[in-house]
């Protein structure tokens, strides 16, 4: 099976890039797989793809590259195919419209997979007949504007399937979008097992990781940890990541006098060596389309205290078994959840062991297996559709020939 992924920028940093590399690398063990990046802005990708996965790009933004496209006049003209209602619209142009169209119309593959709404629209409109067309949703339908939802409702019926990363979002798609004939399946992101020993639950560190963005609500986590420090000053918090909220969070830490207990560590790649230094993971988001960091922490043997926000945490954490779910935005409840694990060594250790065990369901082999089943079913359905179409055409052709022969015989009989 030849599988082609279309991604915004495979050379950057982000959950969609990581999970696409994970999935593509696993599928490449048995299939012919490529990742096609619309943009390339650096020589080497941050996340190294499997040697079995081909990586290529459509638009080169490297200023010192002989193929630099930044000066192309088309690059200055706005896109007309990539939807203006999509969050990345300003990065797209007449040049990307043309390059993506040329790529899709000439693509020889069995399955083509888009990884964001705007690219899924391109695939729906421009992929040639034949390949199975898959549109992945890495965010959630609820986070899209009404205008973008209307755009997707217009174009997604041309896809063969839409995949979401949670069952909750799949149900929203089935309920809110009119997509006759389009399969909507929930397939989670994958996270490989780390190549190092799991945490032993003895390190007195709480670990959090992700973009320093408003939706992550690290301000709430810092306020909650202030209450933790009041009871257990021997514990500390490390927050990994970069983003626009850094200065604001730094000021909050200083204002609360937590500079010896809460540390903004900046980004770290890989993150697994940092997870295993801790004993508890913390997520205080107001919204998570999935929750990659929850799974990453669990795969390193950490129980996670997470807000029960839409959509992912409740489908990842078995509350009270391998982690704890707490209300969104509630400082006291978040602090209580952290202290419950901090103050009970045996509970923390047993939950960490269960987290390690239960998170194996997100292993790339298992997730890739679900995609293989989906691709195979859709290819078979397409082949059946084509066979029925050919059979119908043959029957109609035969009927027309019989009718023509009858007319000829009747004309000969009348002439005689």
Secondary structure, DSSP 8 states (H G I E B T S, - for coil): -EEEEEES-TTS-SHHHHHHHHHHHHHTTTSEEEEEEEEE-SSS-SS---TTEEEEEEEE--TTSTT--TT-GGGGSB-SSS-TTSTTGGG-BHHHHHHHHHHHHT---SEEEE-SHHHHHHHHHHS-SSSEEEEEESS-GGGS-HHHHHHHHHHGGGSSEEEESSHHHHHHHHHHS--TT-EEEE--------SS----S-S-EEEEES---GGG-HHHHHHHHHHHHHH-TT-EEEEE--STTHHHHHHHHHHTT-TTTEEEEE--SS-HHHHTT-SEEEE--S-BSS-HHHHHHHHTT-EEEEE--TBTHHHH--BTTTEEEE-TT-HHHHHHHHHHHHT-HHHHHHHHHHHHHHGGGG-HHHHHHHHHHHHHHHHHHHHHHHHHHHHHHHHHHHHHHHHHHHHHHHHHHHH-
